[in-house]
Amino acid sequence: MEVEMAKLPKDVRLDYIVRNGLVNKPEEYIRGIFGNAKQFERRHGAWVIRLGAGGTGYAPNYRIEFAASPSQASPEELRAGFLEGQYVPTVEALTAANTLYGGSSHKVLQHGLGDERWSTATDDEASLLSVLQKLVEDRRRSTSPR
């Protein structure tokens, strides 16, 4: 069953796009996201993934965000974070929410977030690993001799 990207639910998650065959090379796609998320975790801590709900669906763009959003940044925090280069959680959260990763390359895209629609739902590490585990098990089942 193939689902058109224009008809994705507002709360689309990784499991949905994999289950419905919307991702080209799903295991590779999930591993790419996981690699970027683990880099994020080393610097910032817990994370969630938010998928883009626009485009072709073969490798949706995504964001990596803080699992728990800090409060809004004050002018002093913005100055310290952006101008003085200090680590300020509220500024880091703002930066993370405005960083877009390309689903095909898994690199930060330079053209910004644009008009792309984002899912209202997120995937955490447990849900990402659950989808990956199912993909690996399905692959092993399909390649094992009967």
TAPE-V570465 format. One record per residue. N is the residue number from 1. PSI is psi as a letter, one per 20 degrees, with the letter a starting at -180 (none if undefined). OMEGA is omega in whole degrees, -180 to 180 (999 if undefined). NEAR is the number of other C-alpha atoms within 10 Angstrom. Layout:
BEGIN
n,psi,omega,near
N,PSI,OMEGA,NEAR
N,PSI,OMEGA,NEAR
END
This chain:
BEGIN
n,psi,omega,near
1,p,179,6
2,p,-178,9
3,p,177,13
4,q,-179,11
5,h,-179,16
6,i,-177,11
7,j,177,9
8,q,177,16
9,q,180,13
10,h,-179,13
11,k,-178,14
12,p,179,19
13,r,-178,22
14,g,-179,22
15,g,-178,15
16,g,-176,16
17,h,177,22
18,g,-179,20
19,h,-177,14
20,j,175,12
21,k,-177,15
22,i,-176,21
23,p,173,21
24,p,-178,15
25,m,-174,13
26,h,-179,20
27,g,178,17
28,g,179,13
29,g,-179,20
30,g,179,20
31,h,177,15
32,g,177,16
33,g,-177,22
34,h,178,19
35,g,178,12
36,h,-179,16
37,h,179,21
38,h,174,16
39,g,177,11
40,g,-177,17
41,h,-180,16
42,h,-179,9
43,h,-168,10
44,i,-176,17
45,b,-173,13
46,q,-174,17
47,r,168,22
48,q,178,20
49,p,174,24
50,p,-178,24
51,q,170,27
52,p,-178,25
53,j,177,24
54,a,177,17
55,a,-173,14
56,h,179,12
57,i,-179,20
58,h,176,18
59,m,-175,22
60,q,173,22
61,r,-178,26
62,r,174,22
63,q,172,26
64,p,-175,28
65,r,173,26
66,q,178,22
67,h,176,17
68,o,-177,11
69,p,173,14
70,r,178,14
71,r,-179,10
72,q,-179,13
73,p,176,17
74,r,177,11
75,h,179,9
76,g,179,8
77,g,177,18
78,g,179,19
79,g,-179,15
80,g,-178,15
81,g,-175,18
82,g,-175,14
83,h,-177,9
84,i,176,10
85,j,179,10
86,q,175,14
87,o,179,14
88,o,-175,16
89,g,-179,18
90,h,178,19
91,h,178,22
92,h,178,22
93,g,178,22
94,g,179,17
95,g,-179,12
96,g,-179,17
97,i,180,16
98,k,176,14
99,p,-177,19
100,p,176,23
101,p,176,23
102,p,-178,18
103,h,179,23
104,g,-175,15
105,h,-174,13
106,k,176,19
107,q,176,14
108,p,178,16
109,p,-175,14
110,i,-174,10
111,j,174,8
112,a,-174,12
113,h,178,18
114,b,-177,7
115,j,-177,7
116,p,177,13
117,q,-179,13
118,q,177,19
119,q,175,19
120,i,180,14
121,r,178,15
122,r,174,21
123,p,176,19
124,a,-177,16
125,g,-179,15
126,g,-179,10
127,h,177,16
128,g,-180,20
129,h,177,15
130,g,178,12
131,g,180,18
132,g,180,22
133,g,179,13
134,g,178,13
135,g,-180,17
136,g,179,13
137,g,178,10
138,g,179,11
139,g,180,12
140,g,179,11
141,g,-176,11
142,i,-179,10
143,i,-179,8
144,q,179,7
145,q,-178,6
146,none,999,5
END
